[in-house]
Amino acid sequence: MLADRDSLLRRLHELRSEHRDLDTVIARLGESGADPLQLQRLKKRKLKLKDEIAWLESRLIPDVIA
């Protein structure tokens, strides 16, 4: 179970890093007037990463019965 948790944490770190990188790329391309379709695809990828990050975080936080 510890190996699984470590694996999830590694994946979470990778996704967060990619999400930050996409943020930078989108900002730069937006300033330079890049292809709107390309920007839309990058933003869609960023949203997908955000969903994956949220899912992983929910897996890592134990359920607490109130």
Secondary structure, 3 states (H helix, E strand, C coil): CHHHHHHHHHHHHHHHHHHHHHHHHHHHHHHHCCCHHHHHHHHHHHHHHHHHHHHHHHHHCCCCCC
